[in-house]
Amino acid sequence: MSTSQEYIDRNKDKFLNELFELLRIPSISTDSSKKDEIKKASQFLANQLKELELENVEVFETPGNPIVYAEHCPHDDKPTVLIYGHYDVQPSDPDDLWETPPFEPTVKDGLIYARGASDDKGQAFTHIKAVESYKKTGQEIPVNVKFILEGEEEIGSPNLVPFLEGHKDLLECDMVLISDTAMFGEDQPSITYGLRGLAYMEIEVVGPNRDLHSGVYGGAVENPVNVLCEIIAKLKDEDGVIQIPGFYDSVVELTEADREAFAQLPFDEDEYKKSLDIKALHGEKGYTTLERASARPTLDVNGIWGGYQGEGAKTVLPSKANAKVSMRLVPDQDPKEIAQLFKKHVESLAPDTVKIKVTEHHGGHPAVTDLDFYGLKAGAKAFEEIYNKEVLFSREGGSIPIVADFKRVLGVESILMGFGLTSNAIHSPNENFSVKDFHRGIKTSAKFLELLPDFAE
């Protein structure tokens, strides 16, 4: 066993306690009252990197939340890896559904329960500790490394792309390493080579200028909640096909090779339904469950509200109703174009008895990494050496918009080396991350840095 791997084994408890310090910081980017906590988390990470004596550790202020940067680039003839992660987290609500306090990390049955445990503090922290395993044992890191850690991923990274565009020379690299995805299954390492894009929208339907008594006005005045439900019902047909004109025009269809790759993945549909406590699955006709969940475009209502929602009855005809809708996109769909198609179609469905407003919140492009890329092969080998199991390659249904931006702005591929699981309840109550995979993640990252020069030759 190498010196760095031995160091990781000796310091597993120390690493866990340091992660707990980070997890205790409620760095919620959607909550403007948490600005001080955001700064606290960014400073915690900067201090971690300074302790490793990396060069040029800096906290860059942006119009939003800070970006933490660090580098160690002593090699003229070795690849440069830019390690990306985010320290902001989703809100914890509904807090009453948490079995343990969301910002007091608790280990139970081998799992760390805390908001951000998997998404993305725990996963991003693995790479800091991997670098530490070299620096604290007097070894030179085998490649050049740079870190970029942001605090706005959960709100669409509005300031990261301008930062990339304004600091191209600083961020010059050969690849980006990201751990913000899930493995295909427990003890089954996998590398994600494809991500869907995103277009996130909000619909507001406004009727009368105030809430009305439904007995006095019902039947004479349009109900915005009814209208909103009717609009949503028309966005997809019974086969799950999205009804927005032009929505599928740019979609790159799955090839036979793509579909064969999906067919090779170990997937138990009955177990999948059981884990979700549902009797049947539903989605776009003509595609398998895995294909629909990761390589086909989707449209889903993420939230809907309007009218009286308190205890008991209140006979009200509401003044307005709202819904938030996300569309997951695949190559070569453009999020701006899809947002405009959505807006035009929804507006066309609204009757003249109401006013309608459609707002685009944020979006991102889909991304697919070349399976022949040497960084991907080094990542697979590192996984195999630590997990003692052959790596699977899969596409994921989620979105990490910055992956496409790294390709567009910096001209490099990203390696999505996730250590989490889909069962980690990210964005939900009781988010968790395996202690074992936190430890193995650190070891896999260190092994990746060790192996990469050989694959670059």
C-alpha positions as CSV (number, residue, x, y, z in Angstrom):
1,M,0.0,0.0,0.0
2,S,1.3,3.4,-0.9
3,T,2.2,6.1,1.7
4,S,-0.8,8.2,0.8
5,Q,-3.2,5.3,1.1
6,E,-1.8,4.4,4.5
7,Y,-2.2,8.0,5.6
8,I,-5.9,8.0,4.6
9,D,-6.5,4.8,6.5
10,R,-4.8,6.2,9.7
11,N,-6.8,9.5,9.5
12,K,-10.3,8.3,8.7
13,D,-11.7,9.6,12.1
14,K,-9.9,12.9,11.7
15,F,-11.3,13.4,8.2
16,L,-14.8,12.5,9.4
17,N,-14.7,15.1,12.2
18,E,-13.5,17.8,9.8
19,L,-16.3,17.0,7.4
20,F,-18.7,17.3,10.4
21,E,-17.5,20.8,11.0
22,L,-18.3,21.7,7.4
23,L,-21.7,20.0,7.6
24,R,-22.7,22.0,10.6
25,I,-22.6,25.2,8.6
26,P,-26.1,25.9,7.1
27,S,-24.8,27.3,3.9
28,I,-28.2,27.5,2.1
29,S,-27.8,29.5,-1.1
30,T,-31.5,30.0,-1.7
31,D,-31.9,31.8,1.7
32,S,-30.6,35.3,1.7
33,S,-30.5,35.3,5.5
34,K,-27.7,32.7,5.4
35,K,-25.1,35.0,3.8
36,D,-22.9,34.9,6.9
37,E,-23.1,31.1,6.9
38,I,-22.1,31.0,3.2
39,K,-19.0,33.1,4.0
40,K,-18.2,30.9,6.9
41,A,-18.3,27.8,4.7
42,S,-16.1,29.4,2.1
43,Q,-13.6,30.5,4.7
44,F,-13.6,27.0,6.3
45,L,-12.6,25.5,2.9
46,A,-10.0,28.2,2.2
47,N,-8.4,27.4,5.6
48,Q,-8.3,23.7,4.8
49,L,-6.5,24.4,1.6
50,K,-4.1,26.9,3.2
51,E,-3.2,24.2,5.8
52,L,-2.0,22.0,2.9
53,E,0.3,24.8,1.9
54,L,-1.2,25.0,-1.6
55,E,-0.2,28.1,-3.6
56,N,-2.4,31.0,-4.4
57,V,-5.3,30.1,-2.1
58,E,-7.9,32.9,-2.6
59,V,-11.5,33.6,-1.8
60,F,-12.9,35.5,-4.8
61,E,-15.9,37.8,-4.1
62,T,-18.6,37.8,-6.7
63,P,-21.9,39.7,-7.0
64,G,-23.3,36.6,-5.2
65,N,-21.5,34.1,-3.1
66,P,-17.7,33.6,-2.9
67,I,-15.6,31.3,-5.0
68,V,-12.7,29.5,-3.3
69,Y,-9.6,28.9,-5.5
70,A,-6.3,27.1,-4.8
71,E,-3.6,25.6,-6.9
72,H,-0.4,23.5,-6.8
73,C,1.2,23.3,-10.2
74,P,4.9,22.3,-10.0
75,H,5.1,20.0,-13.0
76,D,5.7,21.3,-16.6
77,D,5.2,17.8,-18.1
78,K,2.2,16.5,-16.2
79,P,-1.5,17.0,-16.6
80,T,-3.4,19.6,-14.7
81,V,-6.6,18.6,-12.9
82,L,-9.2,21.3,-12.0
83,I,-11.2,19.9,-9.1
84,Y,-14.7,21.4,-8.9
85,G,-17.3,21.2,-6.1
86,H,-19.9,23.3,-4.3
87,Y,-20.3,24.1,-0.7
88,D,-23.8,25.5,-0.8
89,V,-26.7,23.2,0.1
90,Q,-30.5,22.9,-0.4
91,P,-32.9,24.1,2.3
92,S,-33.6,21.5,5.0
93,D,-37.4,21.8,5.0
94,P,-39.6,20.1,5.8
95,D,-37.6,19.9,9.0
96,D,-40.3,17.8,10.8
97,L,-39.5,14.9,8.4
98,W,-35.9,14.7,9.5
99,E,-35.1,11.9,11.9
100,T,-32.0,13.8,13.1
101,P,-31.2,17.5,13.1
102,P,-30.2,18.5,9.5
103,F,-27.2,20.5,10.5
104,E,-25.9,18.3,13.2
105,P,-24.3,15.4,11.5
106,T,-25.3,12.0,12.9
107,V,-23.8,8.6,12.1
108,K,-26.4,5.8,12.1
109,D,-26.0,2.3,10.6
110,G,-22.9,3.5,8.8
111,L,-24.5,6.5,7.2
112,I,-23.8,10.2,7.8
113,Y,-27.1,12.0,8.1
114,A,-26.9,15.8,7.4
115,R,-27.9,18.3,4.7
116,G,-25.0,18.4,2.3
117,A,-23.6,15.1,3.4
118,S,-23.7,13.8,-0.2
119,D,-24.6,16.9,-2.2
120,D,-21.9,18.1,-2.3
121,K,-19.9,18.8,0.8
122,G,-19.0,15.2,1.6
123,Q,-18.1,14.3,-2.0
124,A,-16.2,17.5,-2.7
125,F,-14.3,17.1,0.6
126,T,-12.9,13.8,-0.5
127,H,-10.5,15.5,-3.0
128,I,-9.2,18.0,-0.4
129,K,-8.3,15.0,1.9
130,A,-6.8,13.1,-1.1
131,V,-4.5,16.0,-1.7
132,E,-3.7,16.2,2.0
133,S,-2.6,12.5,1.9
134,Y,0.3,13.6,-0.4
135,K,1.1,16.9,1.2
136,K,1.1,15.7,4.8
137,T,3.4,12.7,4.0
138,G,6.0,14.7,2.2
139,Q,5.2,13.3,-1.2
140,E,4.8,15.4,-4.3
141,I,1.4,15.2,-5.9
142,P,1.8,13.3,-9.1
143,V,0.0,15.9,-11.2
144,N,-0.9,19.6,-11.1
145,V,-4.0,20.3,-9.2
146,K,-6.3,23.3,-9.0
147,F,-9.5,23.7,-6.9
148,I,-12.6,25.8,-7.6
149,L,-15.3,25.5,-5.0
150,E,-18.5,27.6,-5.5
151,G,-21.4,28.6,-3.3
152,E,-24.2,28.9,-5.9
153,E,-24.7,25.6,-7.5
154,E,-28.1,25.0,-6.0
155,I,-29.3,28.3,-7.5
156,G,-28.0,27.7,-11.0
157,S,-24.4,29.0,-10.6
158,P,-25.2,32.6,-11.9
159,N,-21.7,33.9,-11.2
160,L,-19.5,30.9,-12.0
161,V,-19.6,31.2,-15.8
162,P,-18.6,34.9,-15.7
163,F,-15.8,33.9,-13.4
164,L,-14.7,31.2,-15.8
165,E,-14.8,33.6,-18.7
166,G,-12.8,36.2,-16.8
167,H,-10.2,33.8,-15.4
168,K,-9.4,31.5,-18.3
169,D,-5.6,31.7,-17.8
170,L,-5.9,31.0,-14.1
171,L,-8.2,28.0,-14.6
172,E,-6.3,26.5,-17.6
173,C,-6.3,22.7,-17.2
174,D,-6.4,19.4,-19.0
175,M,-9.6,18.1,-17.4
176,V,-12.1,18.8,-14.6
177,L,-12.7,16.3,-11.8
178,I,-16.2,16.5,-10.2
179,S,-17.8,14.3,-7.5
180,D,-21.5,15.4,-7.5
181,T,-23.1,12.3,-8.9
182,A,-24.1,8.8,-7.7
183,M,-22.6,5.4,-8.3
184,F,-24.9,2.9,-10.1
185,G,-25.4,0.9,-6.9
186,E,-24.0,0.0,-3.5
187,D,-20.4,-1.3,-3.9
188,Q,-20.9,-0.8,-7.7
189,P,-18.6,2.0,-8.8
190,S,-19.6,3.8,-11.9
191,I,-18.6,6.9,-13.9
192,T,-21.3,9.2,-15.3
193,Y,-20.4,10.2,-18.9
194,G,-23.7,12.0,-19.7
195,L,-25.9,14.6,-17.9
196,R,-29.1,16.1,-18.9
197,G,-29.6,19.8,-19.3
198,L,-32.3,21.9,-17.6
199,A,-34.8,24.6,-18.3
200,Y,-36.6,25.7,-15.1
201,M,-39.8,27.8,-15.4
202,E,-42.6,29.3,-13.3
203,I,-46.2,29.9,-14.4
204,E,-48.4,32.4,-12.7
205,V,-52.1,32.6,-13.5
206,V,-54.1,35.6,-12.3
207,G,-57.8,36.0,-12.3
208,P,-59.8,38.5,-10.2
209,N,-58.1,41.3,-8.3
210,R,-58.7,39.6,-4.9
211,D,-59.8,36.3,-3.5
212,L,-63.5,35.9,-3.8
213,H,-66.3,34.1,-2.0
214,S,-66.9,30.9,-4.1
215,G,-70.6,30.9,-3.3
216,V,-71.1,34.4,-4.5
217,Y,-68.8,34.4,-7.5
218,G,-68.3,30.7,-8.4
219,G,-69.6,29.9,-11.9
220,A,-69.3,33.6,-13.0
221,V,-65.6,34.2,-12.6
222,E,-62.7,32.0,-13.8
223,N,-60.8,30.1,-11.2
224,P,-57.0,30.5,-11.7
225,V,-56.3,27.2,-10.0
226,N,-58.6,25.4,-12.4
227,V,-57.0,27.1,-15.4
228,L,-53.5,26.2,-14.2
229,C,-54.4,22.6,-13.7
230,E,-55.9,22.5,-17.2
231,I,-52.8,24.0,-18.7
232,I,-50.5,21.5,-17.0
233,A,-52.7,18.6,-18.0
234,K,-52.2,19.6,-21.7
235,L,-48.4,19.7,-21.5
236,K,-48.0,15.9,-21.9
237,D,-50.2,13.2,-23.4
238,E,-51.1,9.8,-21.8
239,D,-48.0,8.2,-23.2
240,G,-45.7,10.7,-21.5
241,V,-44.9,12.6,-24.8
242,I,-44.4,16.3,-24.3
243,Q,-46.9,18.3,-26.4
244,I,-44.9,21.6,-26.8
245,P,-44.5,22.3,-30.5
246,G,-40.8,22.0,-31.6
247,F,-39.7,20.5,-28.2
248,Y,-38.2,17.4,-29.8
249,D,-36.8,19.0,-33.0
250,S,-33.1,19.1,-31.8
251,V,-33.1,15.9,-29.8
252,V,-30.3,13.5,-30.7
253,E,-31.9,10.1,-30.7
254,L,-30.3,7.2,-28.9
255,T,-28.2,5.0,-31.1
256,E,-28.3,1.2,-31.0
257,A,-25.0,1.3,-29.2
258,D,-26.4,3.6,-26.6
259,R,-29.4,1.4,-26.0
260,E,-27.2,-1.7,-25.8
261,A,-25.1,0.0,-23.1
262,F,-28.2,0.7,-21.1
263,A,-29.3,-2.9,-21.5
264,Q,-26.0,-4.1,-20.0
265,L,-26.5,-2.2,-16.8
266,P,-27.8,-4.3,-13.9
267,F,-31.3,-3.0,-13.1
268,D,-34.1,-4.7,-11.3
269,E,-37.4,-3.0,-12.1
270,D,-39.3,-4.7,-9.4
271,E,-36.8,-3.7,-6.8
272,Y,-36.9,-0.1,-8.2
273,K,-40.6,0.0,-7.7
274,K,-40.4,-1.5,-4.3
275,S,-37.8,1.0,-3.1
276,L,-40.2,3.8,-4.1
277,D,-43.3,2.1,-2.8
278,I,-45.2,2.3,-6.1
279,K,-47.1,-0.3,-8.0
280,A,-46.3,0.8,-11.5
281,L,-43.9,3.0,-13.5
282,H,-44.8,5.6,-16.1
283,G,-43.0,7.5,-18.7
284,E,-42.4,8.1,-22.4
285,K,-43.7,5.2,-24.5
286,G,-41.1,3.2,-26.4
287,Y,-38.2,3.6,-24.0
288,T,-37.0,1.6,-21.0
289,T,-37.0,3.0,-17.5
290,L,-33.3,3.7,-17.5
291,E,-33.5,5.4,-20.9
292,R,-36.4,7.6,-19.8
293,A,-34.7,8.4,-16.5
294,S,-31.4,9.5,-17.9
295,A,-31.2,9.9,-21.7
296,R,-34.7,11.3,-22.7
297,P,-36.1,14.8,-22.2
298,T,-38.7,15.2,-19.5
299,L,-41.2,17.8,-18.1
300,D,-42.3,17.7,-14.5
301,V,-44.2,20.0,-12.2
302,N,-42.0,20.7,-9.1
303,G,-44.5,22.7,-7.1
304,I,-48.0,24.0,-7.4
305,W,-49.9,26.4,-5.1
306,G,-52.9,28.7,-4.9
307,G,-56.0,29.3,-2.8
308,Y,-56.7,28.2,0.8
309,Q,-54.4,25.6,2.3
310,G,-55.0,26.0,6.0
311,E,-56.9,23.8,8.4
312,G,-60.6,23.2,7.8
313,A,-62.7,24.7,5.1
314,K,-62.7,28.1,3.5
315,T,-64.9,28.7,0.5
316,V,-62.6,30.8,-1.6
317,L,-62.2,31.4,-5.3
318,P,-58.5,32.3,-5.4
319,S,-57.1,35.3,-7.1
320,K,-54.0,33.5,-8.5
321,A,-52.2,30.2,-8.8
322,N,-48.6,29.3,-9.5
323,A,-46.6,26.3,-10.5
324,K,-42.9,25.6,-11.0
325,V,-41.9,23.3,-13.9
326,S,-38.6,21.8,-14.8
327,M,-37.6,20.2,-18.1
328,R,-34.6,17.9,-18.3
329,L,-32.9,18.2,-21.7
330,V,-30.7,16.0,-23.8
331,P,-28.2,16.7,-26.6
332,D,-28.7,19.0,-28.6
333,Q,-31.5,20.8,-26.9
334,D,-30.8,24.4,-26.0
335,P,-32.2,25.6,-22.7
336,K,-33.0,29.1,-23.9
337,E,-34.7,27.9,-26.9
338,I,-36.8,25.3,-24.9
339,A,-37.7,28.0,-22.4
340,Q,-39.1,30.2,-25.2
341,L,-41.0,27.3,-26.7
342,F,-42.5,26.5,-23.3
343,K,-43.5,30.1,-22.7
344,K,-45.1,30.5,-26.1
345,H,-47.1,27.2,-25.7
346,V,-48.3,27.9,-22.2
347,E,-49.4,31.4,-23.2
348,S,-51.3,29.9,-26.1
349,L,-53.2,27.6,-23.7
350,A,-54.4,30.4,-21.4
351,P,-58.0,31.6,-21.9
352,D,-58.7,35.4,-22.0
353,T,-60.5,35.1,-18.7
354,V,-57.1,35.2,-16.9
355,K,-53.8,36.9,-17.2
356,I,-50.7,34.6,-17.4
357,K,-47.0,35.2,-16.7
358,V,-44.3,32.7,-17.6
359,T,-40.9,33.3,-16.1
360,E,-37.6,31.5,-16.9
361,H,-35.5,30.9,-13.7
362,H,-32.4,29.2,-14.8
363,G,-31.1,26.5,-17.1
364,G,-28.1,24.5,-18.4
365,H,-26.9,22.6,-21.4
366,P,-26.7,18.8,-21.5
367,A,-23.2,17.3,-21.6
368,V,-21.7,14.0,-22.8
369,T,-18.0,13.0,-22.2
370,D,-16.0,11.0,-24.8
371,L,-15.6,7.5,-23.5
372,D,-12.1,7.3,-25.0
373,F,-10.8,10.3,-23.0
374,Y,-7.7,9.2,-21.0
375,G,-8.9,10.9,-17.8
376,L,-12.0,8.8,-17.9
377,K,-9.9,5.7,-18.2
378,A,-7.7,6.7,-15.3
379,G,-10.7,7.3,-13.2
380,A,-12.1,3.9,-14.0
381,K,-8.8,2.2,-13.1
382,A,-8.7,4.1,-9.8
383,F,-12.2,3.0,-8.9
384,E,-11.4,-0.6,-9.8
385,E,-8.2,-0.7,-7.6
386,I,-10.0,0.7,-4.5
387,Y,-13.4,-1.0,-4.9
388,N,-12.1,-4.2,-6.5
389,K,-14.9,-4.2,-9.0
390,E,-15.2,-3.4,-12.7
391,V,-16.6,0.1,-13.3
392,L,-19.8,0.8,-15.2
393,F,-20.4,3.8,-17.4
394,S,-23.8,5.4,-17.2
395,R,-25.7,8.5,-18.1
396,E,-27.5,10.3,-15.3
397,G,-30.9,12.1,-15.4
398,G,-29.8,15.0,-13.3
399,S,-28.1,18.2,-14.4
400,I,-24.8,19.8,-13.6
401,P,-24.9,22.8,-16.0
402,I,-21.4,23.8,-15.3
403,V,-20.1,20.6,-17.0
404,A,-21.2,22.0,-20.4
405,D,-19.8,25.4,-19.4
406,F,-16.4,23.9,-18.6
407,K,-16.3,22.4,-22.1
408,R,-17.5,25.6,-23.8
409,V,-15.3,28.1,-21.9
410,L,-12.2,26.1,-20.9
411,G,-12.3,23.5,-23.8
412,V,-11.9,20.5,-21.5
413,E,-13.8,17.3,-20.6
414,S,-15.1,16.6,-17.1
415,I,-14.8,13.3,-15.2
416,L,-17.8,12.7,-13.1
417,M,-16.5,10.4,-10.4
418,G,-19.4,10.2,-7.9
419,F,-19.2,8.3,-4.6
420,G,-22.9,8.8,-3.6
421,L,-25.9,6.7,-4.2
422,T,-29.3,7.5,-5.5
423,S,-30.7,6.4,-2.1
424,N,-28.8,9.2,-0.4
425,A,-32.0,11.4,-0.3
426,I,-30.3,14.5,-1.7
427,H,-32.6,17.5,-1.7
428,S,-34.9,15.6,0.7
429,P,-35.2,15.1,4.4
430,N,-32.7,12.7,5.9
431,E,-30.0,13.2,3.3
432,N,-27.1,10.8,4.0
433,F,-23.7,9.6,2.8
434,S,-22.0,6.3,3.5
435,V,-19.0,6.6,5.9
436,K,-17.4,3.8,3.9
437,D,-17.8,5.6,0.6
438,F,-16.5,8.9,2.1
439,H,-13.4,6.9,3.1
440,R,-13.2,5.0,-0.2
441,G,-13.8,8.2,-2.1
442,I,-10.7,9.8,-0.6
443,K,-8.7,6.7,-1.5
444,T,-10.1,6.6,-5.0
445,S,-9.3,10.3,-5.6
446,A,-5.7,9.8,-4.3
447,K,-5.3,6.8,-6.6
448,F,-6.6,8.7,-9.6
449,L,-4.0,11.4,-9.1
450,E,-1.4,8.6,-8.8
451,L,-2.4,6.8,-12.0
452,L,-3.2,9.7,-14.2
453,P,0.3,10.4,-15.5
454,D,0.5,6.9,-16.9
455,F,-2.7,7.3,-18.9
456,A,-1.6,10.7,-20.2
457,E,1.5,9.2,-22.0
